[in-house]
Amino acid sequence: MQSNPYPEEPIYSQPTERSPQAAPPPYSQQERPEYTPTPDGGYNTYPPQAGNVPPYNNQNNNPVVEQRRERVYRRQRAETTTYGIAKFIDYLKWFLIVLEVIFALRFVLKLLGADPYNLFASFLYGLSGFFLAPFRGLLHDPSFGTTTVHVFEWTTLIGMLIYALIFWIIWMLLRTTITRPSEPVN
């Protein structure tokens, strides 16, 4: 253990007298100021005078505090709604990407003449056929080949384009609802 460099002074001693630099408090215990909110959002730290006493001393009934609570509640609610809409947009993006990949696989398999009785091909044709049903019969899909049937499916390409266009319209509408208006262009 290290020895005390000042053996005359006791270790861990507390000062017993008041420091002469410390000024006395500006008010007595009875004149203690009330911290009251001001309309600009600050707090009044002076003792209340006859003219500047707020209409309510109870914090629960103070109109400034109530307005502040209402603003915080509205902001939190708007942020929650914005987050929900943004998440919905993300899910729509993923759905569109998966759908477009399924359509592209169908187009390539039909173009290469894949066996429609293969397990993977029949599953893919059945899954994508549900989404392409509105476009059946829109155009004639040309086929070619002697031993296997290769089909150039225009309906699949049109379906890919239409679904991407529908997604883009929904995305722009939802994005417009959660963003602030921009400055007008002159």
TILUM-405941 format. One record per residue: x, y, z of N, C-alpha, C in turn. Coordinates in pm, whole numbers, padded with zeros to 5 digits, always signed. Example, Ala and Ser with C-alpha at 12.3 -4.5 7.8 and 13.67 -1.06 7.14 Angstrom:
// residues 2
+01319-00569+00780+01230-00450+00780+01320-00330+00780+01285-00225+00708+01367-00106+00714+01290+00003+00787
This chain:
// residues 186
+00084-00117+00000+00000+00000+00000+00088+00123+00000+00044+00226-00067+00119+00350-00081+00102+00435+00044+00209+00499+00085+00200+00584+00203+00137+00718+00168+00083+00783+00267+00017+00912+00248+00124+01020+00232+00123+01098+00118+00224+01201+00100+00203+01320+00194+00086+01336+00249+00057+01445+00342+00010+01384+00474+00100+01348+00561+00058+01278+00683-00019+01365+00780-00009+01496+00769-00082+01582+00863-00231+01586+00833-00269+01569+00705-00410+01578+00666-00474+01440+00677-00592+01436+00734-00659+01306+00739-00712+01268+00600-00712+01141+00573-00759+01090+00444-00913+01090+00445-00972+01122+00331-01117+01126+00310-01188+01225+00402-01128+01334+00425-01194+01433+00511-01287+01519+00428-01396+01561+00489-01494+01647+00425-01474+01789+00474-01495+01890+00390-01482+02027+00437-01589+02056+00542-01550+02130+00643-01644+02158+00753-01706+02295+00744-01647+02385+00669-01704+02519+00660-01747+02547+00517-01835+02642+00504-01888+02678+00373-01783+02755+00294-01778+02727+00163-01682+02794+00077-01719+02942+00066-01620+03033+00080-01654+03175+00074-01693+03221-00066-01663+03145-00172-01697+03188-00309-01844+03161-00341-01907+03070-00270-02044+03035-00302-02138+03147-00261-02221+03188-00353-02316+03296-00326-02442+03237-00265-02510+03312-00182-02635+03261-00125-02740+03250-00235-02840+03163-00218-02944+03150-00321-03019+03282-00339-03065+03312-00461-03129+03440-00488-03268+03453-00426-03321+03346-00369-03454+03352-00313-03460+03259-00193-03550+03284-00107-03565+03198+00011-03652+03078-00026-03668+02986+00066-03746+02866+00042-03891+02899+00011-03945+03006+00069-04083+03042+00044-04100+03106-00094-03997+03170-00147-04006+03238-00277-03961+03149-00392-03948+03022-00370-03898+02931-00473-03981+02946-00601-03915+02957-00718-03991+02979-00842-04065+02853-00886-04175+02876-00953-04249+02767-01014-04207+02761-01160-04178+02643-01206-04140+02626-01345-04267+02603-01425-04311+02708-01491-04437+02701-01565-04408+02712-01714-04476+02634-01797-04454+02641-01942-04501+02773-01999-04428+02819-02099-04466+02941-02170-04522+02903-02306-04597+02992-02372-04657+02957-02502-04554+02924-02609-04430+02974-02597-04330+02946-02700-04260+02812-02679-04299+02735-02579-04242+02604-02557-04135+02601-02450-04094+02714-02395-03993+02719-02290-04058+02711-02154-03979+02743-02051-04032+02740-01915-04000+02871-01846-04094+02921-01769-04080+03043-01694-04014+03008-01561-03896+03069-01532-03824+03032-01410-03831+03140-01303-03904+03248-01324-03915+03355-01227-04032+03329-01135-04028+03384-01015-04145+03368-00929-04266+03430-00997-04381+03365-00991-04498+03417-01062-04541+03551-01005-04567+03643-01094-04621+03774-01058-04772+03766-01075-04838+03871-01041-04984+03872-01050-05030+03861-01195-04954+03916-01291-05000+03919-01430-04957+03799-01513-04851+03727-01476-04803+03620-01564-04827+03480-01508-04929+03462-01428-04964+03331-01377-05041+03259-01486-05003+03137-01522-05076+03065-01626-05217+03032-01579-05309+03009-01673-05447+02984-01634-05464+02856-01555-05375+02756-01575-05385+02630-01502-05249+02599-01442-05246+02565-01316-05120+02524-01253-05102+02374-01259-05207+02298-01274-05197+02154-01283-05143+02117-01422-05041+02033-01428-04979+01996-01557-05077+01922-01648-05173+01849-01592-05266+01774-01675-05367+01863-01745-05392+01983-01691-05491+02072-01751-05427+02188-01826-05299+02192-01838-05230+02302-01904-05249+02290-02055-05302+02393-02122-05326+02382-02266-05197+02367-02346-05088+02426-02302-04962+02414-02377-04913+02271-02373-04919+02210-02256-04877+02070-02242-04967+01979-02323-05097+02006-02321-05190+01925-02399-05163+01936-02549-05134+02057-02596-05103+02075-02738-04976+01999-02774-04877+02004-02687-04752+01934-02712-04774+01783-02718-04856+01731-02625-04888+01588-02626-04960+01548-02753-05053+01632-02797-05127+01603-02920-05034+01601-03041-04939+01696-03047-04844+01696-03159-04757+01571-03158-04712+01530-03041-04629+01409-03031-04710+01287-03074-04836+01278-03029-04921+01166-03066-04944+01161-03217-04973+01276-03277-04996+01279-03422-04870+01241-03499-04753+01289-03453-04628+01256-03520-04600+01106-03511-04621+01046-03395-04599+00903-03379-04696+00822-03466-04820+00868-03473-04918+00799-03555-04883+00809-03704-04837+00927-03747-04797+00945-03886-04676+00860-03919-04580+00853-03827-04462+00771-03852-04498+00623-03861-04593+00578-03779-04637+00439-03783-04707+00410-03915-04792+00499-03960-04861+00481-04088-04762+00481-04203-04667+00574-04200-04566+00581-04305-04485+00453-04309-04446+00402-04194-04370+00278-04188-04450+00162-04246-04579+00154-04211-04663+00046-04263-04678+00051-04415-04698+00171-04468-04711+00184-04614-04579+00152-04683-04468+00196-04624-04336+00166-04683-04310+00016-04682-04348-00053-04575-04332-00199-04571-04420-00267-04675-04542-00217-04693-04630-00273-04795-04569-00256-04934-04506-00142-04960-04438-00120-05088-04325-00220-05105-04250-00247-04997-04142-00346-05004-04196-00484-05038-04308-00523-04975-04367-00653-05006-04416-00660-05150-04472-00551-05199-04514-00549-05339-04395-00566-05433-04284-00503-05401-04163-00518-05484-04120-00664-05491-04115-00728-05373-04074-00868-05371-04172-00955-05449-04300-00930-05434-04400-01007-05508-04381-00989-05658-04358-00865-05701-04338-00840-05844-04211-00909-05895-04105-00904-05818-03980-00968-05862-04000-01119-05877-04064-01182-05780-04089-01327-05788-04179-01358-05907-04282-01280-05928-04374-01303-06039-04303-01287-06174-04221-01184-06186-04149-01162-06312-04049-01275-06339-03984-01328-06235-03891-01440-06253-03968-01565-06297-04083-01589-06238-04165-01704-06279-04207-01690-06425-04250-01570-06464-04288-01548-06603-04169-01566-06698-04053-01518-06659-03934-01532-06744-03896-01680-06758-03904-01757-06650-03876-01901-06658-03976-01970-06749-04101-01935-06739-04204-01995-06825-04174-01964-06971-04141-01836-06999-04112-01797-07137-03994-01876-07193-03887-01890-07114-03768-01962-07161-03798-02110-07179-03868-02171-07084-03900-02313-07097-03989-02340-07217-04088-02256-07242-04174-02274-07360-04095-02253-07489-04004-02155-07487-03925-02127-07606-03829-02242-07637-03775-02304-07533-03682-02417-07553-03755-02548-07578-03885-02549-07558-03963-02670-07585-03955-02770-07471-03960-02727-07347-03955-02818-07232-04077-02908-07232-04059-03031-07180-04167-03128-07173-04273-03080-07076-04398-03060-07120-04502-03011-07029-04542-03113-06923-04500-03240-06936-04534-03343-06838-04425-03358-06730-04319-03283-06743-04216-03281-06639-04275-03217-06515-04234-03266-06397-04292-03218-06271-04267-03068-06251-04143-03023-06271-04111-02881-06251-04183-02794-06354-04178-02836-06480-04241-02757-06586-04392-02748-06566-04456-02860-06530-04602-02855-06511-04638-02767-06391-04557-02772-06283-04582-02684-06168-04567-02538-06209-04461-02506-06282-04437-02368-06325-04545-02319-06420-04588-02405-06514-04694-02365-06607-04826-02344-06534-04856-02428-06436-04981-02413-06361-04980-02288-06273-04866-02261-06207-04856-02143-06121-04865-02014-06202-04790-02008-06310-04791-01886-06390-04919-01874-06474-04981-01988-06506-05105-01984-06583-05217-01912-06510-05217-01920-06376-05319-01850-06298-05308-01699-06318-05186-01646-06316-05166-01502-06331-05176-01457-06477-05156-01548-06571-05164-01512-06713-05302-01538-06773-05397-01587-06694-05530-01619-06745-05600-01499-06810-05586-01374-06757-05654-01263-06824-05601-01233-06964-05483-01283-06997-05422-01252-07126-05434-01367-07227-05496-01477-07190-05513-01590-07282-05600-01547-07400-05558-01586-07517-05633-01557-07638-05618-01415-07688-05537-01334-07623-05516-01197-07667-05443-01195-07801-05339-01276-07812-05262-01292-07935-05238-01440-07961-05211-01472-08086-05177-01609-08121-05028-01629-08094-04995-01734-08017-04855-01763-07986-04800-01855-08094-04704-01809-08174-04650-01893-08282-04566-02007-08225-04579-02123-08287-04499-02239-08248-04419-02286-08367-04304-02346-08340-04217-02397-08445-04141-02518-08392-04084-02595-08480-04007-02715-08445-04074-02839-08503-03993-02940-08532-04046-03063-08593-04065-03174-08490-03965-03197-08405-03978-03306-08307-04037-03257-08175-04000-03139-08133-04058-03082-08011-04124-02951-08048-04217-02910-07966-04291-02788-07994-04227-02674-07914-04174-02578-07988-04120-02456-07929-04224-02347-07949-04254-02273-07840-04359-02172-07848-04300-02038-07804-04324-01939-07890-04287-01802-07854-04414-01739-07797-04420-01726-07664-04542-01680-07598-04546-01529-07584-04623-01468-07671-04643-01323-07660-04724-01288-07535-04816-01376-07496-04899-01348-07380-04816-01338-07251-04710-01418-07241-04625-01409-07123-04551-01276-07120-04501-01232-07233-04431-01103-07239-04526-00987-07209-04648-00996-07263-04746-00891-07236-04785-00892-07088-04800-01011-07029-04831-01022-06887-04720-00962-06801-04596-00987-06837-04484-00927-06763-04491-00776-06769-04519-00721-06885-04527-00577-06902-04645-00517-06825-04761-00579-06834-04881-00526-06768-04867-00531-06616-04816-00642-06562-04798-00650-06417-04695-00549-06367-04588-00527-06442-04490-00426-06404-04553-00286-06407-04638-00260-06507-04705-00130-06516-04803-00110-06401-04879-00213-06366-04973-00204-06253-04896-00179-06123-04786-00252-06104-04706-00230-05984-04653-00087-05979-04605-00037-06092-04548+00099-06094-04654+00203-06057-04777+00185-06106-04886+00279-06073-04918+00273-05924-04930+00152-05868-04958+00138-05724-04844+00196-05642-04720+00171-05683-04603+00221-05612-04601+00374-05611-04629+00437-05724-04631+00583-05730-04744+00640-05643-04859+00576-05643-04971+00622-05561-04937+00613-05412-04882+00501-05369-04847+00484-05227-04732+00575-05187-04635+00591-05274-04522+00679-05244-04568+00824-05231-04666+00862-05311-04720+00997-05303-04792+01020-05171-04855+00917-05116-04928+00934-04990-04835+00950-04871-04710+00900-04878-04623+00907-04761-04512+01012-04773-04502+01081-04886-04399+01183-04900-04462+01322-04892-04380+01418-04858-04427+01556-04852-04435+01614-04992-04520+01712-05013-04528+01773-05146-04398+01844-05180-04362+01840-05305-04240+01906-05347-04273+02047-05397-04171+02127-05411-04188+02264-05460-04235+02260-05606-04324+02351-05645-04368+02353-05786-04255+02394-05878-04253+02335-05993-04151+02365-06093-04198+02483-06177-04114+02584-06193-04151+02701-06273-04118+02682-06417
